[in-house]
Amino acid sequence: MADCIAAISTPMASGGVSMIRISGADALKVAAKVFIPKYPVRDIEKMDGYTAAYGDITADGTKLDDGVLLIFRAPHSYTGENTAEITCHGGIHVTKRVLQAVLSAGAVMAQAGEFTKQALVNGKLSLTEAEGVIDLINAGNDQLLSCARAQTDGALYRRIEALCEEIIAITSEIAVWIDYPDESEDEDEIAKADWLRSTLAVKENIDSLIATYDCGEILRNGIATAIVGKPNAGKSTLMNRLTGVQKSIVTDIEGTTRDIVEDTVQLGDIMLKLADCAGIRETEDTVENIGVQRMIERIGTAQLILAVFDGSRELSDDDKRLIELLHGKTVIPIINKSDLEARADTAFIENELGKAVIISAKTGGGADELEQAIKQRCGISNLDAGAGFLANERQRQCALSAQAAVDRAYNALHGGMTADVAGLELEAALSSLYELSGKTASEEVIDRIFSRFCVGK
């Protein structure tokens, strides 16, 4: 790693201000070559940490801009090393010229994520906290922002450490038993029963951790959602209500929607990748039949299905055919047209598909209830942002590896195998958890993680 790295840490676009970050042992020396403080005049290399100076930014004796210099001294900085941040006016050209001056003064261009990698190497962040930084930058809603903030504050790291402590406690007891076996058979059985209970508790905790991945994936990438129902049930009206625009054509003529209409909307903290499908019905229209077939195919691939029923009419054969197609799927039945007299058999729908949401897509009534139903059906409402969750596939794979090892350890103890077999499997689980937290992560894994970062972070 270079003695001093630098990069533009603000977006490369015109704005009010831009910031060039310099970090490393020679950061203050480099800053002193390009920044001349005005008042009070001071020696940059002697400035205290957490202090700022106003002055001129120069290159080869020529003034480029005026700006502000902020100093952080090791180890009390983001990277854990001496850091200087030069803020200039936010023009693209002037920002590039300031960076060029800094590089000419002795800094080396930072690689993607290298500032955060310095923080990791210097013990300022764990690997999972560093991964939380990129999620924080990319957070697209308040709940994901809260989760990412918790990750950068160490929520997942602490959760992993607690699991490791539980496993170490069991393996330590097994190691003592192997070195000093108890002569009493009864006491041996009691000890093995305790290990079995403790291993089961670890197994349940890892299962719970792995279950958080799906919630995080939904928050980041959204839910592929199909809106289905028979013609004129209100699918397109619901689509338009959710998107806030006239996305789908709405008429009283059955079969108006003949192909899938798609859009992405933010419903509270949840992003829905919506697909308004053709209405299900028997028809001799060739084009409409193709639309119905595509709707059936979409049911097979959708993560969530909003099944819309016309609450003002009795259930038809098409409704019942749709219900059959939806068995075993993740479905929220929606009884639409609550503004009209109710005639649909809501009890039958709920018996087949689960608790229904009563709405009026036309007036917007029931929108809040629908949002809550989606959160509950997808598990988002139960996600504790502060508890730590698996945020990416690397973390998930490490957790799955630990889960498999703990399962083998539990089966070994439950099956009456010798305790040393279970001990070896628990040590394998421990190794996987250490890789998850970054304690034993390889350089290749670390490089892959930081390649996802922008250069200035």
DADAJO-V784041 format. One record per pair of residues at least 24 apart in sequence whose C-alpha atoms are under 10 Angstrom apart, sorted by the first residue. I is the first residue (numbers start at 1). J is the second residue. Records with the same first field share a line. If there is no record, write none. Layout:
I->J ; J
This chain:
1->108 ; 110 ; 114 ; 118
2->26 ; 107 ; 108 ; 109 ; 110
3->27 ; 81 ; 106 ; 107 ; 108
4->28 ; 29 ; 30 ; 81 ; 82 ; 83 ; 103 ; 106 ; 107 ; 108 ; 109 ; 110
5->30 ; 83 ; 102 ; 103 ; 106 ; 107 ; 108 ; 109 ; 110 ; 111 ; 114 ; 115
6->30 ; 83 ; 84 ; 85 ; 99 ; 100 ; 102 ; 103 ; 106 ; 107 ; 108 ; 109 ; 110 ; 111 ; 114 ; 115 ; 455 ; 456
7->85 ; 96 ; 99 ; 100 ; 102 ; 103 ; 107 ; 108 ; 109 ; 110 ; 111 ; 112 ; 114 ; 115 ; 454 ; 455 ; 456 ; 457
8->85 ; 86 ; 87 ; 95 ; 96 ; 98 ; 99 ; 109 ; 110 ; 454 ; 455 ; 456 ; 457
9->85 ; 87 ; 115 ; 454 ; 455 ; 456 ; 457
10->87 ; 90 ; 95 ; 454 ; 455 ; 456 ; 457
11->90 ; 92 ; 454 ; 456
12->90 ; 91 ; 92 ; 93 ; 95 ; 96
13->90 ; 91 ; 92 ; 93 ; 95
14->89 ; 90 ; 91 ; 92 ; 93 ; 95
15->89 ; 90 ; 91 ; 92
16->88 ; 89 ; 90 ; 91
17->67 ; 87 ; 88 ; 89 ; 90 ; 91 ; 92 ; 95
18->67 ; 86 ; 87 ; 88 ; 89 ; 90 ; 91 ; 92 ; 94 ; 95 ; 96 ; 98
19->67 ; 68 ; 69 ; 85 ; 86 ; 87 ; 88 ; 89 ; 90 ; 95 ; 98 ; 99 ; 456
20->69 ; 84 ; 85 ; 86 ; 87 ; 88 ; 95 ; 96 ; 98 ; 99 ; 102 ; 456
21->69 ; 70 ; 83 ; 84 ; 85 ; 86 ; 87 ; 99 ; 102 ; 110 ; 115 ; 456 ; 457
22->71 ; 81 ; 82 ; 83 ; 84 ; 85 ; 86 ; 99 ; 102 ; 103 ; 107 ; 108 ; 109 ; 110 ; 115 ; 456
23->72 ; 73 ; 74 ; 77 ; 78 ; 79 ; 80 ; 81 ; 82 ; 83 ; 84 ; 85 ; 107 ; 108 ; 110 ; 114 ; 115 ; 118
24->73 ; 74 ; 79 ; 80 ; 81 ; 82 ; 83 ; 84 ; 107 ; 115 ; 118
25->73 ; 74 ; 81 ; 82 ; 83
26->81 ; 82 ; 83 ; 84 ; 106 ; 107
27->71 ; 72 ; 73 ; 81 ; 82 ; 83 ; 84 ; 85 ; 102 ; 106 ; 107
28->71 ; 72 ; 73 ; 82 ; 83 ; 84 ; 85
29->84 ; 105 ; 106 ; 107
30->84 ; 101 ; 102 ; 103 ; 104 ; 105 ; 106 ; 107
31->57 ; 69 ; 71 ; 83 ; 84 ; 85 ; 86 ; 101 ; 102 ; 105 ; 106 ; 107
32->57 ; 69 ; 84 ; 102 ; 105
33->57 ; 58 ; 59 ; 60 ; 61 ; 101 ; 102 ; 104 ; 105 ; 106
34->58 ; 59 ; 60 ; 61 ; 62 ; 63 ; 64 ; 86 ; 98 ; 99 ; 101 ; 102 ; 103 ; 104 ; 105
35->59 ; 63 ; 65 ; 66 ; 67 ; 68 ; 69 ; 86 ; 98 ; 101 ; 102
36->63 ; 66 ; 67 ; 69
37->66 ; 67 ; 68 ; 69
38->66
44->69 ; 70 ; 71 ; 84
45->71
47->71 ; 72 ; 73
48->72 ; 73
49->73 ; 74 ; 75 ; 76 ; 77 ; 82 ; 83 ; 84
50->76 ; 77
52->84 ; 85 ; 86
53->86
54->86 ; 87
56->88
57->86 ; 87 ; 88 ; 97 ; 98 ; 101 ; 102
58->97 ; 98 ; 101 ; 102
59->97 ; 98 ; 100 ; 101 ; 102 ; 104 ; 105
60->101 ; 104 ; 105
64->88 ; 94 ; 95 ; 97 ; 98 ; 101
65->89 ; 94 ; 95 ; 97 ; 98
75->119 ; 122 ; 123 ; 124
76->124
77->119 ; 124
78->115 ; 116 ; 118 ; 119 ; 120 ; 122 ; 124 ; 125
79->114 ; 115 ; 116 ; 117 ; 118 ; 119 ; 120 ; 121 ; 122 ; 123 ; 124 ; 125
80->115 ; 116 ; 118 ; 119 ; 120 ; 121 ; 122 ; 123 ; 124 ; 125
81->115 ; 118 ; 119 ; 122
109->455 ; 456
110->455 ; 456 ; 457
111->450 ; 451 ; 453 ; 454 ; 455 ; 456 ; 457
112->447 ; 449 ; 450 ; 451 ; 452 ; 453 ; 454 ; 455 ; 456 ; 457
113->447 ; 449 ; 450 ; 451 ; 452 ; 453 ; 454 ; 455 ; 456 ; 457
114->447 ; 450 ; 451 ; 453 ; 454 ; 455 ; 456 ; 457
115->450 ; 453 ; 455 ; 456 ; 457
116->450 ; 453 ; 456 ; 457
117->446 ; 447 ; 449 ; 450 ; 453 ; 457
120->438 ; 446
125->152 ; 153 ; 154 ; 157 ; 438
126->151 ; 152 ; 153 ; 154 ; 156 ; 157 ; 437 ; 438 ; 439
127->152 ; 154 ; 157 ; 435 ; 436 ; 437 ; 438 ; 439 ; 441 ; 446 ; 449
128->152 ; 153 ; 154 ; 155 ; 156 ; 157 ; 158 ; 160 ; 388 ; 390 ; 391 ; 392 ; 395 ; 436 ; 437 ; 438
129->153 ; 154 ; 155 ; 156 ; 157 ; 437 ; 438
130->154 ; 438 ; 449 ; 450
131->391 ; 392 ; 395 ; 449 ; 450 ; 452 ; 453
132->156 ; 391 ; 392
133->453 ; 457
134->449 ; 450 ; 452 ; 453 ; 454 ; 457
135->220 ; 391 ; 392 ; 453
137->453 ; 454 ; 457
138->220
139->219 ; 220
140->219 ; 220 ; 221 ; 266 ; 269 ; 270 ; 271
141->219 ; 220 ; 266 ; 267 ; 268 ; 269 ; 270 ; 271
142->219 ; 268 ; 269 ; 270
143->216 ; 219 ; 220 ; 268 ; 269 ; 270 ; 380 ; 383 ; 384 ; 385
144->215 ; 216 ; 217 ; 218 ; 219 ; 220 ; 269 ; 270 ; 385
145->219 ; 269 ; 385
146->384 ; 385 ; 386
147->216 ; 219 ; 383 ; 384 ; 385 ; 386 ; 387 ; 388 ; 389 ; 391
148->216 ; 385 ; 386 ; 388 ; 389 ; 391
149->385 ; 386 ; 388
150->384 ; 385 ; 386 ; 387 ; 388 ; 389
151->385 ; 386 ; 387 ; 388 ; 389 ; 390 ; 391
152->388
153->386 ; 388
154->386 ; 387 ; 388
155->385 ; 386 ; 387 ; 388 ; 389
156->209 ; 386 ; 387 ; 388 ; 389 ; 390 ; 391 ; 436 ; 437
157->388 ; 389 ; 433 ; 434 ; 436 ; 437 ; 438
158->387 ; 388 ; 437
159->205 ; 206 ; 209 ; 387 ; 388 ; 389 ; 437
160->205 ; 206 ; 209 ; 388 ; 399 ; 430 ; 433 ; 434 ; 436 ; 437
161->430 ; 433 ; 434 ; 437
162->202 ; 205
163->201 ; 202 ; 203 ; 205 ; 206 ; 429 ; 430 ; 433
164->202 ; 426 ; 427 ; 429 ; 430 ; 431 ; 432 ; 433 ; 434
165->430
166->198 ; 199 ; 201 ; 202 ; 430
167->198 ; 199 ; 201 ; 202 ; 406 ; 423 ; 426 ; 427 ; 429 ; 430
168->423 ; 426 ; 427 ; 430
169->195 ; 198
170->194 ; 195 ; 196 ; 198 ; 199 ; 202 ; 422 ; 423 ; 426 ; 427
171->195 ; 199 ; 419 ; 420 ; 422 ; 423 ; 424 ; 425 ; 426 ; 427 ; 430
172->423
173->423
174->419 ; 420 ; 421 ; 422 ; 423 ; 424
175->419 ; 420 ; 423
177->419 ; 420
178->418 ; 419 ; 420 ; 423
192->413 ; 414 ; 416 ; 418 ; 419
193->413 ; 414
195->409 ; 410 ; 413 ; 414 ; 419 ; 422
196->409 ; 410 ; 411 ; 412 ; 413 ; 414 ; 422
197->410 ; 413 ; 414
198->410
199->406 ; 407 ; 409 ; 410 ; 411 ; 413 ; 422 ; 426
200->406 ; 407 ; 409 ; 410 ; 411
202->403 ; 406 ; 407 ; 410 ; 426
203->402 ; 403 ; 404 ; 405 ; 406 ; 407 ; 409 ; 410
204->403 ; 406
205->403
206->399 ; 400 ; 402 ; 403 ; 404 ; 406 ; 433
207->399 ; 400 ; 402 ; 403
208->389
209->387 ; 388 ; 389 ; 390 ; 396 ; 399 ; 400 ; 403
210->389 ; 390 ; 395 ; 396 ; 397 ; 398 ; 399 ; 400 ; 403
211->379 ; 383 ; 389 ; 390 ; 396
212->379 ; 380 ; 382 ; 383 ; 384 ; 387 ; 388 ; 389 ; 390 ; 391 ; 396
213->389 ; 390 ; 391 ; 392 ; 393 ; 395 ; 396
214->378 ; 379 ; 380 ; 389 ; 390 ; 391 ; 392 ; 396
215->375 ; 378 ; 379 ; 380 ; 381 ; 382 ; 383 ; 389 ; 390 ; 391
216->380 ; 383 ; 385 ; 389 ; 390 ; 391 ; 392
217->390 ; 391 ; 392 ; 393
218->269 ; 270 ; 271 ; 272 ; 303 ; 378 ; 379 ; 380
219->269 ; 270 ; 271 ; 272 ; 380
220->269 ; 270 ; 271 ; 391 ; 392
221->270 ; 271 ; 272 ; 273
222->264 ; 265 ; 266 ; 269 ; 270 ; 271 ; 272 ; 273 ; 274 ; 303
223->264 ; 270 ; 271 ; 272 ; 273 ; 274 ; 302 ; 303 ; 304 ; 305 ; 374 ; 378
224->264 ; 271 ; 272 ; 273 ; 274 ; 275 ; 298 ; 301 ; 302 ; 303 ; 304 ; 305
225->262 ; 264 ; 271 ; 272 ; 273 ; 274 ; 275 ; 276 ; 298 ; 299 ; 301 ; 302 ; 303 ; 304 ; 305 ; 306 ; 330 ; 331
226->260 ; 261 ; 262 ; 272 ; 273 ; 274 ; 275 ; 276 ; 277 ; 295 ; 298 ; 299 ; 300 ; 301 ; 302 ; 303 ; 304 ; 305 ; 306 ; 307 ; 331
227->260 ; 261 ; 262 ; 274 ; 275 ; 276 ; 277 ; 278 ; 279 ; 295 ; 298 ; 299 ; 302 ; 304 ; 305 ; 306 ; 307 ; 308 ; 332 ; 334
228->275 ; 276 ; 277 ; 278 ; 279 ; 280 ; 292 ; 295 ; 296 ; 298 ; 299 ; 305 ; 306 ; 307 ; 308 ; 309 ; 322 ; 326 ; 333
229->276 ; 277 ; 278 ; 279 ; 280 ; 281 ; 295 ; 306 ; 307 ; 308 ; 309 ; 310 ; 318 ; 319 ; 322 ; 323 ; 333 ; 334
230->254 ; 255 ; 277 ; 278 ; 279 ; 280 ; 281 ; 292 ; 307 ; 308 ; 309 ; 310 ; 316 ; 317 ; 318 ; 319 ; 320 ; 321 ; 322
231->255 ; 256 ; 257 ; 277 ; 278 ; 279 ; 280 ; 281 ; 308 ; 309 ; 310 ; 318 ; 319
232->256 ; 257 ; 279 ; 308 ; 309 ; 310
233->279 ; 307 ; 308 ; 309 ; 310 ; 311 ; 312 ; 313 ; 319 ; 334 ; 335 ; 336 ; 337 ; 361
234->279 ; 308 ; 309 ; 310 ; 311 ; 334 ; 335 ; 336 ; 337 ; 360 ; 361 ; 362
235->275 ; 276 ; 277 ; 278 ; 279 ; 306 ; 307 ; 308 ; 309 ; 310 ; 334 ; 336 ; 361
236->261 ; 275 ; 276 ; 277 ; 278 ; 279 ; 361
237->276 ; 336 ; 360 ; 361 ; 362 ; 363 ; 364
238->276 ; 306 ; 308 ; 336 ; 359 ; 360 ; 361 ; 362 ; 364 ; 367
239->263 ; 265 ; 274 ; 275 ; 276 ; 277 ; 361
240->276 ; 361 ; 362
241->360 ; 361 ; 362 ; 363 ; 364 ; 367
242->266 ; 267 ; 272 ; 274 ; 361 ; 364 ; 367
243->267 ; 272 ; 274
247->276
248->276
254->278 ; 279 ; 281
255->279 ; 280 ; 281 ; 283 ; 285 ; 287 ; 288 ; 289 ; 291 ; 292
256->288
257->288 ; 291 ; 292
258->287 ; 288 ; 289 ; 290 ; 291 ; 292 ; 294 ; 295
259->287 ; 288 ; 289 ; 290 ; 291 ; 292 ; 293 ; 294 ; 295
260->291 ; 292 ; 294 ; 295 ; 298
267->367 ; 368 ; 370 ; 371 ; 372 ; 374 ; 375
268->368 ; 371 ; 372 ; 375
269->371 ; 375 ; 380
270->371 ; 374 ; 375 ; 378 ; 380
272->304 ; 374
273->302 ; 303 ; 304
274->302 ; 304 ; 305 ; 306
275->302 ; 305 ; 306
276->306
279->308 ; 318 ; 322
280->318 ; 319 ; 321 ; 322
281->316 ; 317 ; 318 ; 319 ; 321 ; 322
282->317 ; 318
296->322 ; 325 ; 326
299->325 ; 326 ; 329 ; 330 ; 331
300->325 ; 326 ; 329
301->329
302->329 ; 330 ; 331
303->329 ; 330 ; 331 ; 378
304->329 ; 330 ; 331 ; 332 ; 374 ; 377 ; 378
305->329 ; 330 ; 331 ; 332 ; 333 ; 374
306->330 ; 331 ; 332 ; 333 ; 334 ; 357 ; 370 ; 374
307->331 ; 332 ; 333 ; 334 ; 335 ; 336 ; 353 ; 356
308->332 ; 333 ; 334 ; 335 ; 336 ; 337 ; 356 ; 357 ; 358 ; 359
309->333 ; 334 ; 335 ; 336 ; 337 ; 344 ; 345 ; 346 ; 349 ; 356 ; 358
310->334 ; 335 ; 336 ; 337 ; 338 ; 340 ; 342 ; 343 ; 344 ; 360
311->335 ; 336 ; 337 ; 338 ; 339 ; 340 ; 341 ; 342 ; 343 ; 344 ; 345 ; 346 ; 358 ; 359 ; 360
312->336 ; 337 ; 338 ; 339 ; 340 ; 341 ; 342 ; 343 ; 344 ; 345
313->337 ; 340 ; 341 ; 342 ; 343 ; 344 ; 345
314->342 ; 343 ; 344 ; 345 ; 346
315->343 ; 344 ; 345 ; 346 ; 348 ; 349
316->344
319->349
320->348 ; 349 ; 352
323->349 ; 352 ; 353
324->352 ; 353
326->352 ; 353
327->352 ; 353
328->353
329->353
330->354 ; 377 ; 378
331->355 ; 356 ; 374 ; 377 ; 378
332->356 ; 357 ; 370 ; 373 ; 374 ; 377
333->357 ; 358 ; 370 ; 373
334->358 ; 359 ; 360 ; 361 ; 366 ; 370
335->359 ; 360 ; 361
336->360 ; 361 ; 362 ; 365 ; 366
337->361 ; 362 ; 363 ; 364 ; 365
338->362 ; 363 ; 365 ; 366
339->363 ; 365
390->436
394->435 ; 436 ; 445 ; 449
395->432 ; 433 ; 435 ; 436 ; 437 ; 438
396->436
397->432 ; 436
398->429 ; 431 ; 432 ; 433 ; 434 ; 435 ; 436 ; 437
399->429 ; 432 ; 433 ; 435 ; 436
400->429 ; 432 ; 433
401->428 ; 429 ; 430 ; 431 ; 432 ; 433
402->426 ; 427 ; 428 ; 429 ; 430 ; 431 ; 432 ; 433 ; 434 ; 435 ; 436
403->428 ; 429 ; 432 ; 433
404->428 ; 429
405->429 ; 430 ; 431 ; 432
406->430
